[in-house]
Amino acid sequence: MSVHNRNRPRRAQGDGRLAELDLLRFVAALAVLAFHYLVAYASVWGDRPAELFPAVAPLAGLGILGVELFFVISGFVILMSAWGRGLGAFAWSRVVRLYPAYWLSLAAVAALYGLTAAKALDPKLSTGEYLLNATMFQRLFDVSDATGVYWSLWAELRFYLLISILVIIGITYARVLIFCGLWLAAALTAELLGNDLLAEIFMPRYAPYFVAGMALYLVHKHGNAWLPWLYVVAGWAMSLHSALTRVHGRIDLAGFANMPVTDAGVILTITAIFTVMAVVALGIFRLRPSRTLTALGGTTYPLYLFHSVLAVALVPLLRDLMPPWLTATLTTLAAVLLSYLVYSFAERPIQRLLRPRRRPPARPAPAAHVEKASVP
């Protein structure tokens, strides 16, 4: 039996912009924001947020898994954007995508703690450590992230390095299947052995999401076949362990009262993430591209990077003047507005300057507009 269904369904044809991914990315960013604002940022509020927002804390706590949704989307979209590209073009596209907004957010963090009296979430970094953060490789040198949300970018960078192997040898359907199988096997081995070096390379806690996203892209591009779906199911099963471990670690740190998330909630959330992405891959859920959805997708990455800065800057100013709900709402709106301004007037212009000018291709290129969905 062939693993590749050559009778490709009509819904799988074409790699145009998937507006539904723009929406999903924005939802994922809001989920992470809700987790931080309504559950995690005790030092920002001067109180336990779960006690300030008891009605929604169990749901907001599940927002910690918004990053897991980002990872599945990233596996899907990075494979889409890398397909048919050389290593240089792929690497430069990642630099252009990741670094402009990242550098702006890093400058904002440095200014916040260097020029104001803000103390909450202060990483207490030296100038040299901030400069090392600018490379995005600070964790390689055991230097703390300038802000907590940067941790996921290190996982993204390692994913890009691994997929660069595919780019070098040339991406094909069969090679992607082999790559996914080998990566899952290596990740499982690293987890079972408890080897730190292997875990750093193969990321057993995050590989299942990236691999599942890649397999779902194969389904989207080439149609149904049993092996990609096997990888999706395996990724889902491994992800349950990873997600439960991550949430349990947070509960052990803060206590269940301050992180009121149940195992059932985690399992349902991970299952929902995989289900929604499967529906997208099959073409069942489609949205017509629009300026609004494009703006939401573009705003997502700055929102992920900047929402912590806004919380530290605004919540202490507002929390004694108005109810917690109003403080959280105004801070959220300010974070979304700032992120849109960063996207529109800084990130996009910088990216236009950095992207090489190319002649229009004879046929529509698959990845020109989809890269926006690649990172948080």
Long-range contacts (C-beta under 8 A, 24 or more apart in sequence): 1-226, 2-225, 3-177, 3-225, 3-226, 3-227, 3-228, 4-173, 4-174, 4-222, 4-225, 5-222, 5-223, 5-224, 5-225, 7-223, 8-222, 8-223, 9-223, 9-224, 9-283, 11-282, 11-283, 11-284, 12-219, 12-220, 12-221, 12-222, 12-223, 12-283, 15-80, 15-83, 15-221, 15-366, 15-367, 15-370, 16-289, 16-364, 16-369, 16-370, 17-289, 17-294, 17-369, 17-370, 18-280, 18-370, 18-373, 19-286, 19-287, 19-288, 19-289, 19-290, 19-293, 19-294, 19-297, 20-280, 20-285, 20-286, 20-287, 21-73, 21-76, 21-77, 21-280, 21-297, 21-370, 21-373, 22-293, 22-294, 22-296, 22-297, 22-298, 22-300, 22-372, 22-373, 23-287, 23-293, 23-296, 23-297, 24-69, 24-73, 24-276, 24-277, 24-280, 25-70, 25-73, 25-296, 25-297, 25-300, 25-373, 25-376, 26-296, 26-297, 26-299, 26-300, 26-303, 27-66, 27-69, 28-66, 28-67, 28-69, 28-70, 28-73, 28-300, 28-376, 29-66, 29-300, 29-303, 29-304, 29-307, 29-376, 30-63, 30-66, 30-303, 30-332, 31-62, 31-63, 31-65, 31-66, 31-69, 32-63, 32-64, 32-66, 32-67, 32-149, 32-304, 32-307, 32-376, 33-63, 33-303, 33-307, 33-332, 33-335, 34-59, 34-60, 34-63, 35-60, 35-61, 35-62, 35-63, 35-64, 35-66, 36-63, 36-307, 36-308, 36-311, 37-307, 37-311, 37-315, 37-328, 37-331, 37-332, 38-63, 38-328, 39-63, 39-64, 39-258, 39-259, 40-64, 40-254, 41-120, 41-121, 41-308, 41-311, 41-315, 42-258, 43-119, 43-120, 43-121, 44-120, 44-121, 44-311, 44-312, 44-315, 44-316, 45-315, 45-319, 45-324, 46-316, 46-319, 48-257, 48-258, 49-258, 50-257, 50-258, 50-259, 50-260, 51-257, 51-258, 52-324, 53-324, 53-325, 53-328, 57-260, 58-260, 58-261, 58-262, 58-265, 61-259, 61-260, 61-261, 61-265, 62-261, 62-265, 62-266, 62-269, 64-246, 64-247, 64-250, 64-261, 65-243, 65-247, 65-266, 65-269, 65-270, 65-273, 67-152, 67-376, 68-209, 68-239, 68-243, 68-270, 68-273, 69-273, 69-277, 70-152, 70-304, 70-375, 70-376, 71-152, 71-155, 71-206, 71-209, 71-210, 71-213, 72-209, 72-210, 72-212, 72-213, 72-216, 72-273, 72-274, 72-277, 73-213, 73-277, 73-373, 73-374, 74-156, 74-159, 74-209, 74-210, 74-213, 74-373, 74-374, 74-375, 75-159, 75-209, 75-210, 75-211, 75-212, 75-213, 75-214, 75-215, 75-216, 75-217, 76-213, 76-214, 76-216, 76-217, 76-220, 76-277, 76-280, 76-281, 76-373, 77-213, 77-217, 77-370, 77-371, 77-373, 77-374, 78-159, 78-160, 78-163, 78-213, 78-214, 78-374, 79-163, 79-171, 79-176, 79-213, 79-214, 79-217, 79-218, 80-217, 80-221, 80-366, 80-367, 80-370, 81-366, 81-367, 81-370, 81-371, 81-374, 82-163, 82-166, 82-167, 82-171, 82-367, 83-171, 83-366, 83-367, 84-171, 84-366, 84-367, 85-167, 85-367, 86-167, 87-164, 87-167, 87-168, 90-164, 90-167, 91-160, 91-164, 92-354, 92-356, 93-367, 93-371, 94-160, 94-374, 95-354, 96-351, 96-354, 96-355, 97-351, 97-371, 97-372, 97-374, 97-375, 98-136, 98-153, 98-156, 98-157, 98-375, 99-136, 100-346, 100-347, 100-350, 100-351, 100-354, 101-301, 101-302, 101-305, 101-342, 101-343, 101-346, 101-347, 102-136, 102-153, 102-305, 103-134, 104-302, 104-305, 104-342, 104-346, 104-347, 105-147, 105-302, 105-305, 105-306, 105-309, 106-130, 106-133, 106-134, 106-146, 108-306, 108-309, 109-146, 109-147, 109-309, 110-146, 112-309, 112-312, 112-313, 116-313, 118-312, 118-313, 118-316, 120-312, 120-316, 121-147, 121-148, 121-308, 121-312, 123-147, 147-305, 147-308, 147-309, 148-308, 149-304, 149-305, 149-307, 149-308, 149-376, 152-376, 153-375, 153-376, 155-203, 155-206, 156-375, 156-376, 158-200, 158-201, 158-203, 159-203, 159-206, 159-210, 173-218, 173-222, 176-214, 176-218, 177-218, 177-227, 177-228, 177-231, 179-214, 180-211, 180-214, 180-215, 180-231, 181-231, 183-207, 183-210, 183-211, 184-208, 184-211, 184-231, 184-234, 184-235, 184-238, 187-238, 188-238, 204-238, 204-242, 205-242, 205-245, 205-246, 206-242, 207-238, 208-234, 208-235, 208-236, 208-237, 208-238, 208-239, 208-242, 209-235, 209-239, 211-235, 212-236, 212-239, 212-274, 212-277, 213-277, 216-277, 216-278, 216-280, 216-281, 217-281, 219-278, 219-281, 219-282, 220-280, 220-281, 220-282, 220-283, 224-282, 232-274, 232-278, 235-274, 236-270, 236-271, 236-274, 239-270, 239-274, 240-266, 240-267, 240-270, 243-269, 243-270, 294-372, 295-340, 295-343, 295-344, 297-372, 297-373, 298-340, 298-343, 298-344, 298-347, 298-348, 298-372, 299-336, 299-339, 299-340, 299-343, 300-339, 300-376, 301-343, 301-347, 301-372, 301-375, 301-376, 302-338, 302-339, 302-340, 302-342, 302-343, 302-347, 303-335, 303-336, 303-339, 304-376, 305-339, 305-376, 306-335, 306-338, 306-339, 306-342, 307-332, 307-335, 307-339, 310-334, 310-335, 310-338, 311-335
